[in-house]
């Protein structure tokens, strides 16, 4: 049976108007994302990856084209689209439990069942003992887990992840990327992931979209098929797959990275 198409990005272009004239950020971007799929987006620094994600989120109106989520045109932010930023944006004066239910509170859907669901998610992902702590008392990786749970609890159809691990040190980044990758697959979430880290993109994604320099166009879309050990298909284990180096070298060359 064919998978359901969750996202349709159709001929998206974005031109910024400034006092110095026009700057074309992205042009002619077309791709689809299917249910349960994690699609990575990589490209040179400043090429417009975050701009593209903001358009999909409904935070920016494109100059040309349109984005459909579940067949509906995106014209503004909605609860169907969850956005996880580089920083966790937790409120320091709210404890972890109250941070997690913030989205439900904003949408007027906070009740006893909400707190029960929040408690279950916190327990499931190792934060049950910290629900009455405050963000300043948690490590960077734990804070990112809280931010993800806060995004998941409103049950969005699509998750947008904009460099969500970039503020963490490398060791923590590897561990949290692994944890969050497992959570996304366990919850069968559909996601778009923007990252500068090629290895991260390969280990987390089902497909990877490679963008060119600005104005960003799609240079290629690579389907990722890794031979991971049976029963332990985690992002970390996928890095050990024999095909991993092939994908890394291919994407590196496509990006035309010069050191």
C-alpha positions in Angstrom: 0.0 0.0 0.0 1.3 3.4 -0.9 2.4 5.7 2.0 0.3 8.8 2.7 1.8 12.0 1.4 2.1 14.4 4.4 4.1 17.3 2.9 4.0 18.7 -0.7 6.5 21.5 -1.4 5.6 22.9 -4.8 7.9 25.3 -6.7 8.9 27.3 -3.6 10.9 30.5 -4.2 11.9 33.2 -1.8 13.1 36.7 -2.6 14.0 39.2 0.2 13.6 42.9 -0.6 16.1 45.2 1.0 17.3 48.8 0.6 20.1 47.4 -1.6 17.8 45.5 -3.9 16.5 41.9 -4.1 18.2 38.8 -2.7 17.0 35.5 -4.0 17.3 33.0 -1.2 15.7 29.8 -2.7 14.1 29.0 -6.0 12.2 26.1 -7.7 12.1 23.8 -4.6 9.9 20.8 -5.1 9.7 17.7 -2.9 7.3 15.5 -1.0 7.5 13.9 2.5 5.6 10.7 3.3 4.1 9.5 6.5 6.6 8.2 9.1 9.6 9.4 7.0 12.5 11.5 8.3 13.9 13.7 5.5 17.2 15.4 6.1 18.1 18.7 4.5 21.8 19.6 4.0 23.5 22.4 2.1 26.3 25.0 2.3 26.1 27.4 5.2 23.7 30.3 4.5 22.1 28.6 1.5 18.6 29.0 2.9 17.9 25.7 4.8 16.3 27.5 7.8 14.3 29.8 5.4 12.9 26.7 3.7 11.9 25.2 7.1 10.3 28.5 8.2 8.2 28.5 5.0 7.0 24.9 5.6 6.1 26.0 9.2 4.0 28.9 8.0 6.3 31.5 9.6 7.2 33.0 6.3 5.1 33.4 3.1 7.1 32.4 0.0 7.4 34.7 -3.0 6.4 31.8 -5.3 4.9 28.4 -4.9 3.0 26.8 -2.0 3.3 24.1 0.7 0.6 21.6 1.5 0.4 19.6 4.7 -2.2 16.8 4.7 -3.6 18.4 1.5 -4.1 21.8 3.1 -2.2 24.9 2.1 0.1 26.3 4.8 -0.7 30.0 5.3 0.2 30.4 9.0 1.6 28.3 11.9 -0.7 25.6 13.2 -0.7 22.8 15.8 -0.4 20.3 13.0 3.2 21.4 12.6 5.7 21.2 15.5 8.9 23.2 15.3 12.0 22.3 17.4 14.6 25.0 17.2 18.4 25.1 17.8 17.7 26.3 21.4 15.2 24.6 23.6 13.4 27.8 24.6 12.2 26.3 27.9 10.7 28.8 30.4 13.1 28.9 33.3 10.3 29.9 35.8 8.2 26.8 34.9 9.1 23.3 36.1 9.6 20.6 33.5 6.1 19.2 33.7 4.6 22.7 33.2 7.0 23.3 30.3 5.9 20.1 28.6 2.2 21.0 28.7 2.7 24.6 27.5 1.5 24.0 24.0 -1.7 22.3 25.2 -2.2 25.2 27.5 -1.8 27.7 24.6 -4.3 25.7 22.5 -6.8 25.6 25.4 -6.6 21.8 25.7 -5.0 21.4 29.1 -6.9 19.0 31.4 -6.2 16.0 33.8 -5.6 13.7 30.8 -3.0 16.1 29.5 -1.0 15.8 32.7 -1.4 12.1 32.7 -0.1 11.9 29.1 2.8 14.3 29.9 3.8 12.1 32.9 3.8 9.0 30.8 6.0 10.6 28.1 8.4 11.9 30.8 8.6 8.5 32.4 9.1 6.8 29.0 12.0 9.0 28.0 13.9 9.0 31.3 12.7 12.3 32.8 10.1 11.1 35.2 12.3 11.9 38.2 12.9 15.5 37.0 9.3 16.7 36.3 9.3 19.1 39.2 12.8 20.3 38.5 13.5 23.6 36.7 15.3 23.8 33.3 18.5 25.3 34.9 18.8 22.1 36.9 19.0 19.9 33.8 21.8 19.1 31.4 21.7 20.4 27.8 20.8 17.0 26.5 18.0 16.6 29.0 16.6 20.0 28.1 16.5 19.0 24.4 14.5 15.9 25.4 12.0 18.1 27.3 11.7 20.3 24.2 11.0 17.3 22.0 8.3 15.9 24.4 6.7 19.4 24.6 6.5 19.3 20.8 5.2 15.7 20.6 2.5 16.1 23.2 0.4 18.3 20.9 0.5 15.4 18.4 1.6 17.3 15.3 1.4 15.6 11.9 4.8 17.0 11.0 7.9 17.8 13.0 10.4 20.4 11.9 13.9 20.1 13.4 16.2 23.0 12.8 19.7 22.1 13.9 18.3 20.8 17.2 21.6 19.4 18.6 24.0 22.1 17.4 24.2 23.8 20.9 25.4 20.6 22.5 29.0 19.4 22.9 29.9 16.6 20.5 29.6 13.7 22.9 26.2 14.8 24.2 25.1 15.6 20.6 25.8 12.0 19.5 23.9 10.6 22.5 20.9 12.9 22.2 20.7 12.6 18.4 20.6 8.8 18.9 17.9 9.1 21.6 15.7 11.5 19.6 16.1 9.4 16.5 14.8 6.4 18.4 11.9 8.4 19.8 10.8 9.7 16.4 10.8 6.2 14.9 9.0 4.7 18.0 6.3 7.4 17.8 6.2 6.9 13.9 6.7 10.7 13.4 7.1 12.4 10.1 9.9 14.9 10.2 12.1 17.4 8.3 15.6 17.7 9.7 17.9 20.6 8.9 21.6 19.9 9.8 25.1 20.8 8.9 26.4 17.4 10.1 26.5 14.9 7.2 26.9 11.9 9.5 23.9 13.0 11.6 21.8 13.4 8.5 22.7 9.9 7.2 22.2 8.2 10.5 18.8 9.8 11.2 17.2 10.2 7.7 15.4 8.0 5.3 16.2 10.4 2.5 18.5 13.4 2.2 17.8 16.5 0.2 21.0 18.3 -0.9 20.8 22.0 -1.6 23.1 24.2 -3.7 24.6 27.5 -2.7 22.2 30.5 -2.6 19.9 30.8 -4.3 19.3 27.3 -3.1 17.9 24.7 -5.5 17.8 21.0 -5.1 21.0 19.4 -6.3 20.0 15.9 -5.5 17.8 13.7 -3.3 19.5 10.5 -1.9 17.6 7.6 -0.5 19.4 6.1 2.5 19.4 2.3 2.9 21.7 1.1 5.6 22.4 -2.5 6.7 22.0 -2.2 10.5 22.1 -5.1 12.9 18.7 -6.8 13.3 16.7 -5.4 16.3 19.1 -2.6 17.1 18.4 -0.1 14.3 19.4 3.0 16.1 21.1 6.1 14.6 24.3 5.2 16.4 24.3 1.6 15.2 23.5 2.8 11.7 26.9 4.7 11.6 28.5 1.3 11.7 26.7 0.1 8.5 29.0 -0.8 5.6 27.2 1.6 3.3 27.7 4.6 5.6 31.0 5.8 4.3 29.7 5.5 0.7 26.8 7.9 1.5 29.1 10.2 3.4 31.6 10.5 0.5 28.8 11.0 -2.0 27.1 13.8 -0.1 30.5 15.4 0.7 31.3 15.5 -3.0 27.8 16.8 -3.9 28.2 19.6 -1.4 31.6 20.4 -3.0 33.1 21.0 0.5 36.5 22.6 0.5 38.6 22.6 3.7 
